[in-house]
Amino acid sequence: MSGEGNRVLVVDDDAGLVRALAINLRAHGWDVTVAMTGTEALDAAASARPDVILLDLGLPDLSGFEVIEGIRGWSAVPIVVLSARQLGDDKVDALDAGADDYVTKPFAMNELLARLRAAVRRAQPAEVSEPVVEAGDLRIDLARRRVLRAGEEVRLSPTEWSLLEVLVRHRGRMVGRLQLLHDVWGPAYSAETNYLRVYTAQLRRKLEDDPANPRHIITQPGMGYLFEV
């Protein structure tokens, strides 16, 4: 069974391995894009729109975990980790970060091909999203987890970023209070609606021209919040 024209992004800093993988994958019908650093991987994930990503954890600039988290900020594309790390903690951490499968080196090519095909089959059709969202003078980079306001970087706490990320990923649509609390703080915080008031107020102070009359982070009284572009 071939790749049937599916697009795969191969991310590894071992040039010899990348070349061998590309040859084998193309021979089995895959459309291959390669990246050798984490930064290249984030850019290629946005530009090439792969159907699956084959990712090594040991990259020279970003860690594989950072790449997974960056991609998961805006895309649900399947990610298969290919790593020499065989420790159970690394596998758990990769899966928790958002990877879909984990293959250790050395590996059998037939098994790797089967896992890639399985990852593509399992993938649910998702809305096309963009890694960078612009709203007024805001530029929100979901892949790199950065916000620029009028060209200047805005420092957000991890919780502020998590809340903003959920709202931006659902931009133009209201996100209910319960969903926000679950996604940002976890199921144990379903009654802590005061958290939402506090953190949306903090985001407005950092991102809105007039926090008292926000253009982007809008409250739907008694229901939830939405991000307007």
Rosetta blueprint (number, residue, H / E / L):
1 M L
2 S L
3 G L
4 E L
5 G L
6 N L
7 R E
8 V E
9 L E
10 V E
11 V E
12 D L
13 D L
14 D L
15 A H
16 G H
17 L H
18 V H
19 R H
20 A H
21 L H
22 A H
23 I H
24 N H
25 L H
26 R H
27 A H
28 H L
29 G L
30 W L
31 D E
32 V E
33 T E
34 V E
35 A E
36 M L
37 T L
38 G H
39 T H
40 E H
41 A H
42 L H
43 D H
44 A H
45 A H
46 A H
47 S H
48 A H
49 R L
50 P L
51 D L
52 V E
53 I E
54 L E
55 L E
56 D L
57 L L
58 G L
59 L L
60 P L
61 D L
62 L L
63 S L
64 G H
65 F H
66 E H
67 V H
68 I H
69 E H
70 G H
71 I H
72 R H
73 G L
74 W L
75 S L
76 A L
77 V L
78 P L
79 I E
80 V E
81 V E
82 L E
83 S E
84 A L
85 R L
86 Q L
87 L L
88 G H
89 D H
90 D H
91 K H
92 V H
93 D H
94 A H
95 L H
96 D H
97 A H
98 G L
99 A L
100 D L
101 D E
102 Y E
103 V E
104 T E
105 K L
106 P L
107 F L
108 A L
109 M H
110 N H
111 E H
112 L H
113 L H
114 A H
115 R H
116 L H
117 R H
118 A H
119 A H
120 V H
121 R H
122 R H
123 A L
124 Q L
125 P L
126 A L
127 E L
128 V L
129 S L
130 E L
131 P L
132 V E
133 V E
134 E E
135 A E
136 G L
137 D L
138 L E
139 R E
140 I E
141 D E
142 L L
143 A L
144 R L
145 R L
146 R E
147 V E
148 L E
149 R E
150 A L
151 G L
152 E E
153 E E
154 V L
155 R L
156 L L
157 S L
158 P H
159 T H
160 E H
161 W H
162 S H
163 L H
164 L H
165 E H
166 V H
167 L H
168 V H
169 R H
170 H L
171 R L
172 G L
173 R L
174 M L
175 V E
176 G E
177 R H
178 L H
179 Q H
180 L H
181 L H
182 H H
183 D H
184 V H
185 W L
186 G L
187 P H
188 A H
189 Y H
190 S L
191 A L
192 E L
193 T H
194 N H
195 Y H
196 L H
197 R H
198 V H
199 Y H
200 T H
201 A H
202 Q H
203 L H
204 R H
205 R H
206 K H
207 L H
208 E L
209 D L
210 D L
211 P L
212 A L
213 N L
214 P L
215 R L
216 H L
217 I E
218 I E
219 T E
220 Q E
221 P L
222 G L
223 M L
224 G E
225 Y E
226 L E
227 F E
228 E L
229 V L
